Amino acid sequence: MQDITVISMIFTTILALACLFLILSPLFKWDTYIQVSSKGKDINPTKEALLTTLNEIEFEFKMDKISHADYKHLKKQYETEVASIMKEEELMITNIDRELMDEVEKEIEAQMKTYKNKKGEGK
């Protein structure tokens, strides 16, 4: 009989701790403790959301739900934001390309040095 009460107390304690954790976990910002940062992953959803919004604005204008002045203003605003994101993406790609090309050139130079050394030894 005592075994059942001990097991039930352990189970109740575990259940209470789990409930306490689930209740208190939203109060803490876990993303400050776990930082997984990648600019490329953050940009695409924003870009897609802006492009979707642009399509919705155009659709609403064609359905006569918004005025021509509002349409022009909103379209210009969102196109500017999309353009800045696309420029940022292009700079990131350009930087990656430069880094990659530098690595490739270093590898080619190293291979050429080893080839020249081997060619010189063979004579």
C-alpha positions as CSV (number, residue, x, y, z in Angstrom):
1,M,0.0,0.0,0.0
2,Q,2.9,2.4,0.7
3,D,4.4,1.7,-2.7
4,I,1.3,3.0,-4.4
5,T,1.3,6.2,-2.3
6,V,5.0,6.8,-3.0
7,I,4.5,6.2,-6.8
8,S,1.5,8.5,-6.8
9,M,3.4,11.2,-5.0
10,I,6.3,11.0,-7.5
11,F,3.9,11.1,-10.4
12,T,1.9,14.0,-8.9
13,T,5.2,15.9,-8.3
14,I,6.3,15.3,-11.9
15,L,2.9,16.4,-13.2
16,A,2.9,19.5,-11.0
17,L,6.4,20.5,-12.2
18,A,5.4,20.0,-15.9
19,C,2.3,22.2,-15.4
20,L,4.4,24.8,-13.7
21,F,6.9,24.8,-16.5
22,L,4.1,25.1,-19.1
23,I,2.5,28.0,-17.2
24,L,5.8,29.9,-16.6
25,S,7.6,29.3,-20.0
26,P,5.8,32.1,-21.9
27,L,7.1,34.6,-19.4
28,F,10.7,33.9,-20.3
29,K,12.1,34.8,-23.7
30,W,13.9,31.6,-24.7
31,D,15.2,33.2,-27.9
32,T,17.6,35.3,-25.9
33,Y,19.1,32.1,-24.5
34,I,19.0,30.2,-27.8
35,Q,20.3,32.4,-30.6
36,V,20.2,30.9,-34.1
37,S,20.8,33.8,-36.4
38,S,21.0,33.7,-40.1
39,K,20.3,36.7,-42.2
40,G,19.3,34.8,-45.3
41,K,16.6,32.9,-43.4
42,D,15.1,36.1,-42.0
43,I,15.0,38.0,-45.3
44,N,13.0,35.6,-47.4
45,P,9.8,35.5,-45.3
46,T,9.8,39.3,-45.1
47,K,10.3,39.6,-48.8
48,E,7.6,37.1,-49.5
49,A,5.2,38.9,-47.2
50,L,5.9,42.2,-48.9
51,L,5.4,40.8,-52.3
52,T,2.1,39.2,-51.2
53,T,1.0,42.5,-49.7
54,L,1.8,44.2,-53.1
55,N,-0.4,41.7,-54.9
56,E,-3.2,42.2,-52.4
57,I,-3.0,46.0,-52.8
58,E,-3.2,45.6,-56.6
59,F,-6.1,43.2,-56.3
60,E,-8.0,45.6,-53.9
61,F,-7.3,48.5,-56.2
62,K,-8.8,46.6,-59.2
63,M,-11.8,45.7,-57.1
64,D,-12.2,49.4,-56.3
65,K,-11.7,48.9,-52.5
66,I,-9.0,51.5,-52.2
67,S,-8.5,54.9,-53.9
68,H,-6.0,55.6,-56.6
69,A,-4.0,57.9,-54.4
70,D,-3.8,55.3,-51.6
71,Y,-2.9,52.6,-54.1
72,K,0.0,54.7,-55.5
73,H,1.3,55.6,-52.0
74,L,1.1,52.0,-50.7
75,K,2.6,50.5,-53.8
76,K,5.5,52.9,-53.8
77,Q,6.1,52.2,-50.1
78,Y,6.1,48.5,-50.4
79,E,8.1,48.5,-53.7
80,T,10.8,50.6,-51.9
81,E,11.0,48.1,-49.1
82,V,11.2,45.1,-51.5
83,A,13.9,46.9,-53.5
84,S,16.0,47.5,-50.4
85,I,15.7,43.8,-49.4
86,M,16.7,42.7,-52.9
87,K,19.7,45.0,-52.8
88,E,20.7,43.6,-49.4
89,E,20.4,40.1,-50.8
90,E,22.5,41.0,-53.9
91,L,25.2,42.4,-51.6
92,M,25.2,39.2,-49.5
93,I,25.5,37.1,-52.7
94,T,28.2,39.3,-54.0
95,N,30.2,39.0,-50.7
96,I,29.7,35.3,-50.7
97,D,30.9,35.1,-54.3
98,R,34.0,37.2,-53.6
99,E,34.9,35.0,-50.6
100,L,34.3,31.9,-52.6
101,M,36.4,33.2,-55.5
102,D,39.2,34.1,-53.1
103,E,39.2,30.6,-51.7
104,V,39.2,29.0,-55.1
105,E,42.1,31.2,-56.2
106,K,44.1,30.2,-53.1
107,E,43.4,26.6,-53.8
108,I,44.5,26.9,-57.4
109,E,47.7,28.7,-56.4
110,A,48.5,26.0,-53.9
111,Q,47.8,23.3,-56.5
112,M,50.0,25.1,-59.0
113,K,52.8,25.4,-56.5
114,T,52.7,21.7,-55.7
115,Y,52.5,20.9,-59.4
116,K,55.6,23.0,-60.1
117,N,57.4,21.4,-57.2
118,K,56.6,17.9,-58.5
119,K,57.5,18.9,-62.1
120,G,60.9,20.3,-60.9
121,E,61.6,17.1,-58.9
122,G,61.0,15.0,-62.0
123,K,63.7,16.6,-64.1
